[in-house]
Amino acid sequence: MLCFRGKLGRYPPCAWIKVEQLKPYHPHKEEMIKINKGKRFQQAVDAVEEYLKKAKGKEQVSLFDIGCHRLSERLVPEPAEVFQSLMIDAFVLQPASSMEPISKRLKIIEEDTGSTSIQAADSTAVNGSITPTDKRIGFLGLGLMGSGIVSNLLKMGHVVTVWNRTAEKCDLFIQEGARLGRTPAEVVSMCDITFSCVSDPKAARDLVLGPSGVLQGIRPGKCYVEMSTVDPETITELSQVITSRGGRFLEAPVSGSQQLSNDGMLVIVAAGDRSVYEDCSSCFQAMGKTSFFLGEAGNAARMMLILNMVQGSFMATIAEGLTLAQATGQSQQTFLDILCQGQMASTFVDQKCQNILQGNFKPDYYLKHIQKDLRLAISMGDSANHPTPMAAAANEVYKRAKALDQSDNDMSAVYRAYIH
């Protein structure tokens, strides 16, 4: 049995491993990744890969060095690297296990000279626990994403007041310790920071501007965080009306799915008032694994629409490939097996394809919502006079799927547009 300790015995033992359980890294890497679906194992693989790259050319890389390596330098990625990081989170990372993660890394991105100048730093929650803010938290909207977010806020010790258009959805969270707000205005009045997560731009506007809406509860110093995926114009409008009443505004749309929301593994893309972003630190650690700050309000909406445009187009292409395989007499399962052994292998591909082959379209991300995101991204492209032909083609396929009553199914139900 081996004991891993800090160098020169400065730190206590951190792990005991039986010698027979040790396996050479490269020969067994792919096999072990398939067996171990948890976040912590994938993080370990990522850490080893990162260290091996840094150690390339050195005479020796010890198992100790890999185990104890800790990233300490500060990274300054380019704009494209922010987008690339988000895409990796969406398509590649393994889903979290049912156990609480040992640690979460909050990547704080800071704009210095422009919307694309960023700086990263780490903030780790030890043993899956964080120190919750003493600010009172409000949350409006308990859909697929909001439900998981609120559950994790409560688990991590935050004081949360909830409201949902369908009041019955609040009952479970009241049992878990949440407080109930009768209207959005009341929630904002009772809380220091209020989050909202609803379906589309109209719902986001109605929540703020409608009867007993958020705007009626805004007072100087109150913070409002819009987590819905909407267009930049909606964000600009909401930011202006909130700040006109002395409120503080942050947009923070999330990348992920219902499962990732439940697991507290969302990716948060924020923009707006930097001080609000910092005040939300413990909340973002509870609900997500990474958080980016992209500067002025509207930038997060733009980035999220681009990300979801790519994701939606990718899903439509996968469905097209599966149906073409069937139409040409090829095994869909074999197509998937081959795909998952190549460079496009990812948990996203494997899960979505398996769901399609099993006819399981239980929503993890609503088809109607990804179609809405494609539509908004295409409109954003029009405003920038930038072509989006791939997204436009994918959007037509999703519209066909909606016409076949697939709106409330998972986005993978776009497959049905090809077979009817």
C-alpha positions in Angstrom: 0.0 0.0 0.0 1.3 3.4 -1.0 0.8 6.6 1.0 0.9 9.9 -0.9 2.3 12.7 1.3 3.5 16.3 0.7 7.1 16.9 -0.2 9.6 16.4 2.6 6.8 15.3 4.9 5.4 18.8 5.3 1.8 17.7 4.8 -0.2 14.9 6.4 -1.1 11.8 4.3 -3.8 12.6 1.7 -4.4 9.1 0.2 -3.8 5.4 0.7 -3.8 3.3 -2.5 -3.2 -0.5 -2.8 -0.3 -1.2 -5.2 -2.5 -3.7 -7.2 -4.9 -0.9 -7.9 -2.3 1.2 -9.7 -2.5 1.1 -13.5 -0.3 2.7 -16.2 -1.9 6.0 -17.2 -1.9 5.9 -21.0 -2.8 2.3 -21.7 -5.8 2.4 -19.3 -6.9 6.1 -19.8 -9.8 5.6 -22.2 -11.1 2.5 -20.4 -11.2 4.2 -17.0 -12.9 7.3 -18.4 -15.7 5.2 -19.7 -16.1 3.4 -16.4 -15.8 6.5 -14.2 -18.5 9.1 -15.2 -18.0 11.3 -12.2 -16.8 14.9 -12.2 -13.9 14.3 -9.9 -12.4 11.6 -12.0 -12.6 13.8 -15.1 -11.0 16.6 -13.2 -8.2 14.3 -12.2 -7.7 13.3 -15.9 -7.7 16.9 -16.9 -5.1 17.8 -14.2 -2.8 14.9 -15.3 -3.1 16.0 -19.0 -2.4 19.6 -18.1 0.7 18.6 -16.0 2.0 16.3 -18.7 1.9 19.1 -21.2 3.7 21.4 -18.9 6.3 18.7 -18.1 6.9 17.8 -21.7 10.6 17.8 -22.3 11.6 17.3 -18.7 13.6 14.2 -17.8 11.1 12.8 -15.3 7.5 13.3 -14.3 6.8 11.5 -11.0 3.4 10.2 -9.9 3.9 12.5 -6.8 4.4 15.5 -9.0 1.2 14.8 -10.9 -0.8 14.2 -7.7 0.4 17.3 -5.9 0.6 19.7 -8.9 -1.4 22.8 -8.3 -2.1 25.5 -10.9 -0.8 28.7 -9.4 -0.1 31.0 -12.4 -2.8 33.4 -13.6 -4.1 32.9 -17.2 -5.0 35.6 -19.6 -6.9 33.8 -22.5 -8.0 35.4 -25.7 -11.7 36.0 -26.5 -12.0 32.8 -28.5 -10.6 30.8 -25.5 -13.6 32.0 -23.4 -16.0 30.6 -26.0 -13.9 27.4 -26.4 -14.0 26.9 -22.6 -17.8 27.2 -22.7 -18.0 24.7 -25.5 -15.9 22.2 -23.7 -18.1 22.5 -20.6 -21.2 22.0 -22.8 -20.1 19.0 -24.8 -17.1 17.2 -23.2 -17.2 17.2 -19.4 -18.6 14.1 -17.7 -21.8 14.6 -15.7 -21.3 15.0 -11.9 -21.9 12.1 -9.6 -24.7 12.1 -7.0 -22.0 12.9 -4.4 -21.2 16.4 -3.5 -18.0 17.4 -5.3 -14.8 17.7 -3.2 -14.1 21.1 -4.7 -15.5 23.6 -7.2 -13.4 26.1 -9.1 -14.9 29.5 -9.7 -13.2 31.1 -12.7 -13.6 34.9 -12.4 -13.2 36.7 -15.7 -12.5 40.4 -15.5 -12.7 42.9 -18.3 -9.9 45.5 -18.3 -9.7 47.4 -21.6 -12.5 45.9 -23.7 -15.1 43.3 -23.9 -12.5 40.7 -24.8 -9.7 41.4 -22.3 -10.0 38.9 -19.5 -8.2 37.6 -16.4 -8.8 34.4 -14.6 -8.4 33.5 -10.9 -9.4 30.6 -8.7 -11.7 30.3 -5.7 -12.1 26.8 -4.2 -14.7 25.5 -1.9 -13.1 22.7 0.2 -14.9 19.4 0.7 -17.9 20.5 -1.2 -18.9 23.2 1.2 -18.8 27.0 0.9 -19.5 29.9 3.1 -22.9 31.2 2.1 -23.4 34.9 1.8 -25.3 36.6 4.6 -27.4 38.4 2.0 -31.0 37.4 1.6 -31.5 35.7 -1.7 -34.6 35.7 -3.9 -35.3 33.5 -6.8 -38.1 33.8 -9.5 -38.8 30.9 -11.8 -38.6 27.2 -10.8 -38.4 25.5 -14.2 -35.9 22.9 -15.4 -32.9 25.1 -14.6 -34.3 27.2 -11.7 -35.3 24.2 -9.6 -31.8 22.7 -9.5 -30.3 26.1 -8.8 -32.6 26.8 -5.9 -32.0 23.3 -4.5 -28.2 23.8 -4.5 -28.5 27.3 -3.0 -30.5 25.8 -0.1 -28.1 22.9 0.3 -25.2 25.3 0.7 -26.9 27.2 3.4 -28.3 30.3 1.6 -31.4 32.0 2.9 -33.7 31.9 -0.2 -37.2 33.3 -0.9 -38.9 31.7 -3.9 -41.7 32.7 -6.3 -43.1 30.8 -9.3 -46.0 31.6 -11.7 -47.4 28.1 -10.8 -47.3 28.4 -7.1 -47.5 24.6 -6.4 -43.9 24.3 -7.7 -42.8 26.3 -4.6 -44.0 23.6 -2.1 -41.1 21.3 -2.4 -38.6 24.1 -1.7 -40.6 25.4 1.2 -40.2 22.0 2.7 -36.5 22.2 2.1 -36.4 25.5 4.0 -37.1 28.2 1.5 -39.4 31.1 2.2 -42.4 32.0 0.0 -42.9 35.3 -1.8 -46.4 36.1 -3.0 -45.3 38.3 -5.9 -42.1 39.1 -7.7 -42.3 42.6 -6.1 -42.6 41.2 -2.7 -39.6 38.9 -3.2 -37.4 41.8 -4.4 -38.6 43.9 -1.4 -37.7 41.1 1.1 -34.3 40.2 -0.5 -30.9 41.8 -1.1 -30.2 39.9 -4.3 -33.0 38.5 -6.5 -32.3 36.0 -9.4 -34.7 35.2 -12.1 -34.7 32.4 -14.6 -37.6 32.2 -17.1 -38.2 31.0 -20.6 -37.8 33.9 -23.1 -37.5 37.6 -23.6 -41.3 38.2 -23.2 -41.4 36.3 -19.9 -38.3 38.2 -18.6 -39.9 41.6 -19.5 -43.3 40.7 -18.0 -41.6 39.6 -14.8 -40.0 43.0 -14.4 -42.5 45.3 -15.9 -45.8 43.5 -15.3 -48.3 43.9 -12.4 -46.7 43.3 -9.0 -43.5 42.9 -11.0 -39.8 43.3 -10.0 -39.7 47.0 -10.8 -42.3 47.7 -8.1 -40.0 46.2 -5.5 -36.7 47.8 -6.6 -35.2 50.3 -4.1 -31.7 51.9 -4.1 -29.1 49.2 -3.5 -31.4 46.2 -4.4 -29.7 43.7 -6.8 -31.4 42.0 -9.7 -29.7 39.2 -11.6 -31.2 38.0 -14.9 -30.3 34.4 -15.6 -32.6 33.8 -18.5 -31.2 33.4 -22.0 -32.5 36.4 -23.9 -31.3 38.9 -26.5 -29.0 41.8 -25.8 -31.7 44.3 -26.4 -33.8 42.8 -23.6 -30.9 42.9 -21.3 -30.2 46.6 -22.1 -33.9 47.5 -21.5 -34.0 45.6 -18.1 -30.7 47.0 -17.0 -31.9 50.6 -17.7 -35.2 50.3 -15.9 -33.6 48.6 -12.8 -30.8 51.1 -12.5 -33.2 54.0 -13.1 -34.8 53.1 -9.7 -31.4 52.9 -8.0 -31.1 49.2 -8.3 -28.0 47.2 -9.3 -28.1 44.9 -12.4 -26.3 41.8 -13.5 -27.0 39.4 -16.3 -25.9 35.8 -15.6 -27.3 33.3 -18.1 -26.3 29.7 -17.6 -25.0 27.0 -19.9 -26.0 23.5 -19.1 -29.0 21.2 -18.7 -31.4 20.1 -16.1 -29.0 17.4 -14.9 -26.1 19.8 -14.7 -28.3 22.2 -12.8 -29.3 19.5 -10.3 -25.6 18.6 -9.9 -24.5 22.2 -9.3 -22.3 22.0 -12.5 -23.6 24.9 -14.6 -21.4 27.4 -16.4 -22.4 31.0 -15.6 -21.6 33.8 -18.0 -22.1 37.2 -16.3 -21.9 40.8 -17.3 -23.0 44.2 -15.9 -22.3 45.5 -12.4 -19.1 43.9 -11.2 -19.8 44.5 -7.6 -23.0 42.5 -7.9 -21.0 39.7 -9.5 -18.7 39.7 -6.5 -21.6 39.7 -4.1 -23.0 36.6 -5.9 -19.8 34.6 -5.5 -21.1 32.0 -3.0 -24.3 31.7 -5.0 -22.4 31.0 -8.2 -20.2 28.5 -6.4 -23.3 26.7 -5.2 -25.0 26.5 -8.6 -22.0 26.2 -11.0 -18.5 24.9 -11.5 -17.2 27.9 -13.5 -18.2 31.6 -13.8 -17.1 34.1 -16.3 -17.5 37.9 -16.1 -17.5 39.6 -19.5 -17.9 43.3 -18.8 -20.8 45.5 -19.8 -24.4 44.3 -19.8 -25.3 42.5 -23.0 -22.0 40.7 -23.5 -23.2 37.6 -21.6 -26.4 37.4 -23.7 -24.3 37.6 -26.9 -21.9 34.9 -25.7 -24.7 32.6 -24.5 -26.6 32.9 -27.8 -23.5 32.0 -29.8 -22.9 29.0 -27.6 -26.4 27.8 -27.8 -26.5 28.4 -31.6 -23.5 26.0 -32.0 -25.0 23.5 -29.6 -28.4 23.5 -31.4 -26.8 23.2 -34.8 -24.6 20.4 -33.6 -27.6 18.5 -32.2 -29.5 18.8 -35.5 -26.4 17.5 -37.4 -26.2 14.5 -35.1 -29.8 13.7 -35.7 -29.3 14.1 -39.5 -26.4 11.7 -39.4 -28.4 9.1 -37.4 -31.3 9.2 -39.9 -29.0 9.1 -42.9 -27.3 6.0 -41.5 -30.7 4.4 -41.2 -31.8 5.5 -44.7 -28.7 4.0 -46.3 -29.0 0.6 -44.4 -26.3 1.3 -41.8 -26.6 0.4 -38.2 -27.3 3.5 -36.1 -25.7 1.9 -33.1 -22.5 1.1 -35.0 -22.5 4.7 -36.3 -22.7 5.9 -32.6 -20.0 3.4 -31.5 -17.6 4.6 -34.2 -18.4 8.3 -33.5 -17.7 7.8 -29.8 -14.3 6.4 -30.6 -13.2 9.4 -32.6 -12.3 13.0 -32.1 -16.0 14.0 -31.7 -16.5 11.7 -28.7 -18.2 13.4 -25.8 -20.7 12.7 -23.1 -23.1 15.0 -24.9 -23.0 13.0 -28.1 -23.2 9.7 -26.3 -26.2 10.7 -24.1 -28.2 12.4 -26.8 -27.7 9.5 -29.3 -28.6 6.9 -26.7 -31.7 8.8 -25.9 -32.7 8.9 -29.5 -32.0 5.2 -30.1 -34.1 4.4 -26.9 -36.9 6.8 -27.9 -36.4 8.7 -24.7 -37.0 12.4 -25.2 -37.7 13.4 -21.6 -36.6 17.1 -21.5 -33.2 17.9 -20.2 -33.2 21.1 -22.3 -36.5 21.9 -24.0 -36.5 21.8 -27.8 -38.6 25.0 -27.9 -35.9 26.8 -25.9 -33.0 25.8 -28.2 -35.1 26.9 -31.2 -35.7 30.2 -29.5 -32.0 30.6 -28.9 -31.3 29.8 -32.6 -33.8 32.4 -33.7 -32.3 35.0 -31.4 -28.8 34.2 -32.5 -29.8 34.5 -36.2 -31.4 37.9 -35.4 -28.2 38.9 -33.7 -26.2 37.9 -36.8 -28.5 40.0 -38.9 -27.9 43.0 -36.7 -24.2 42.5 -37.0 -24.5 41.9 -40.8 -22.9 38.5 -40.2 -24.1 35.4 -42.1 -25.4 32.4 -40.0 -26.4 29.9 -42.7 -25.8 26.8 -40.6 -27.9 28.1 -37.7 -30.6 29.2 -40.2 -30.8 25.6 -41.6 -30.9 24.1 -38.2 -33.6 26.5 -37.1 -35.8 25.3 -39.9 -35.4 21.7 -38.7 -36.4 22.6 -35.2 -39.4 24.6 -36.4 -40.4 21.4 -38.2 -40.0 19.4 -35.0 -42.2 22.0 -33.2 -44.9 21.5 -35.8 -44.8 17.8 -34.9 -45.6 18.7 -31.3 -42.0 18.2 -30.0 -41.7 21.6 -28.3 -41.9 20.2 -24.7 -39.6 17.3 -25.4 -35.8 17.3 -25.2 -33.8 19.1 -27.9 -32.8 15.7 -29.2 -36.4 15.2 -30.4 -35.3 17.2 -33.4 -34.5 13.7 -34.7 -38.2 13.3 -35.3 -38.2 16.1 -37.8 -36.2 13.8 -40.1 -38.4 10.8 -39.9 -41.8 12.3 -40.5 
